[in-house]
Amino acid sequence: MLAKRCEANDPRTPVAILDKELRKTDSFRIEIFELCTLCGARFGIGYFGVPRQELRLAEDAEDLPRKLTEILAKDHWQHREHKIRIDLDF
């Protein structure tokens, strides 16, 4: 079910998926892993079904772990659980 929800969006949109949910996804290409600095939750950052040549520039990709870390920290500040899937294109 997670794979169907994720693939319905633009495949060039970067997303982070909780590590334990990655095996439930189809055609997700992980670019990097990032950990929550507060609880240690591990997320795979990547894209659904996009050929490498269609991906963003490398400097954009460097911002993705920072964006994810900020979102995860905000989750802790607001005492809420991390989402299974986090869109990083905002």
C-alpha positions in Angstrom: 0.0 0.0 0.0 2.8 2.4 0.8 4.4 1.9 -2.6 1.1 2.7 -4.4 0.6 5.9 -2.4 4.2 7.0 -3.1 4.3 6.2 -6.8 1.2 8.2 -7.5 3.2 11.5 -6.9 5.8 13.0 -9.2 8.6 10.5 -9.4 11.2 13.3 -9.4 10.1 14.5 -5.9 12.6 13.4 -3.3 11.2 11.5 -0.4 12.5 10.0 2.8 11.0 6.6 3.9 11.4 5.1 7.3 14.0 2.2 7.0 11.7 -0.5 8.3 9.1 0.4 5.6 11.6 0.4 2.7 11.1 -3.3 1.9 7.4 -2.6 1.3 8.1 -0.2 -1.6 8.7 -0.9 -5.2 11.2 0.8 -7.5 12.5 3.2 -4.9 16.1 4.1 -5.4 17.9 5.2 -2.3 20.5 7.9 -2.7 21.5 8.2 1.0 20.5 7.1 4.5 20.0 9.7 7.3 19.4 9.1 11.0 17.3 11.2 13.4 19.8 12.7 15.7 17.3 12.5 18.7 15.9 8.9 18.5 18.1 7.2 15.9 15.3 6.4 13.4 16.8 5.6 10.0 15.4 6.9 6.8 16.3 6.2 3.2 16.3 9.3 1.0 15.6 8.8 -2.7 13.3 8.7 -5.6 10.7 6.4 -7.1 11.5 5.0 -10.5 13.5 7.9 -11.9 16.5 7.3 -14.1 19.7 8.9 -12.6 20.1 11.4 -15.5 16.7 12.9 -14.6 17.5 13.6 -11.0 18.2 17.1 -9.6 21.6 18.7 -9.5 24.1 17.4 -6.9 23.9 20.6 -4.8 20.1 20.1 -4.4 20.7 16.6 -3.2 23.1 17.9 -0.5 20.2 19.9 1.0 18.0 16.8 1.4 19.6 15.4 4.6 19.5 18.8 6.2 15.8 19.2 5.3 15.0 15.8 6.7 16.9 16.5 10.0 14.9 19.7 10.5 11.6 17.9 9.9 12.5 15.1 12.3 13.7 17.6 15.0 10.3 19.4 14.6 8.5 16.1 15.2 10.3 15.7 18.5 9.6 19.3 19.5 5.9 18.9 18.8 5.8 15.4 20.5 4.6 13.6 17.4 5.7 10.4 15.8 7.7 10.5 12.6 5.8 9.9 9.4 6.5 6.8 7.4 7.1 8.9 4.3 8.3 12.5 4.2 8.2 14.6 1.1 11.4 16.6 0.9 10.4 18.9 -2.0 9.1 22.0 -0.4 
